[in-house]
Amino acid sequence: MENKNKWDKEYATSFLNEVTFLKSKGIRYTWVFTNDEGVSVWKFRKTKELWDTLSEMYSDKKYEV
């Protein structure tokens, strides 16, 4: 049986706060598309810098639940 789970080499987000924060830190998206619901989705290369920057963003108190 073929494994249909494929590893996406890029991180996808439609959360504009993430896109804006990443851009402010010099991380650029690799491409953007509009999904079937008309929502823009940005794709970023998965790197340690990306994860470290997202970690920095989400360590802000305003993102606490």
C-alpha positions as semicolon CSV with decimal commas, in nm:
position;residue;x (nm);y (nm);z (nm)
1;M;0,000;0,000;0,000
2;E;0,135;0,340;-0,098
3;N;0,189;0,598;0,176
4;K;-0,023;0,897;0,077
5;N;0,110;1,124;0,353
6;K;0,344;1,369;0,186
7;W;0,578;1,601;0,372
8;D;0,518;1,963;0,272
9;K;0,856;2,130;0,243
10;E;0,699;2,468;0,306
11;Y;0,508;2,621;0,598
12;A;0,168;2,760;0,497
13;T;-0,022;3,035;0,674
14;S;-0,318;3,258;0,607
15;F;-0,269;3,451;0,934
16;L;-0,175;3,803;0,825
17;N;-0,007;3,877;1,161
18;E;0,242;3,597;1,091
19;V;0,311;3,718;0,738
20;T;0,366;4,075;0,858
21;F;0,587;3,971;1,149
22;L;0,799;3,740;0,936
23;K;0,842;4,012;0,674
24;S;0,949;4,260;0,944
25;K;1,221;4,011;1,044
26;G;1,346;3,972;0,687
27;I;1,183;3,636;0,616
28;R;1,014;3,635;0,277
29;Y;0,752;3,396;0,153
30;T;0,838;3,167;-0,137
31;W;0,497;3,200;-0,301
32;V;0,135;3,290;-0,231
33;F;-0,190;3,156;-0,368
34;T;-0,563;3,195;-0,312
35;N;-0,740;2,883;-0,186
36;D;-1,085;2,759;-0,288
37;E;-1,249;2,981;-0,024
38;G;-1,080;3,293;-0,163
39;V;-0,829;3,320;0,124
40;S;-0,466;3,412;0,050
41;V;-0,218;3,150;0,171
42;W;0,151;3,233;0,202
43;K;0,416;2,961;0,185
44;F;0,753;2,989;0,361
45;R;1,057;2,762;0,340
46;K;1,085;2,559;0,659
47;T;1,407;2,668;0,828
48;K;1,533;2,702;1,183
49;E;1,518;3,080;1,137
50;L;1,147;3,054;1,048
51;W;1,067;2,848;1,359
52;D;1,278;3,073;1,583
53;T;1,102;3,382;1,447
54;L;0,754;3,230;1,488
55;S;0,852;3,129;1,842
56;E;0,953;3,490;1,909
57;M;0,620;3,615;1,775
58;Y;0,409;3,371;1,976
59;S;0,602;3,439;2,298
60;D;0,427;3,779;2,303
61;K;0,160;3,796;2,577
62;K;-0,110;3,898;2,327
63;Y;-0,105;3,546;2,183
64;E;-0,158;3,372;2,517
65;V;-0,481;3,179;2,550
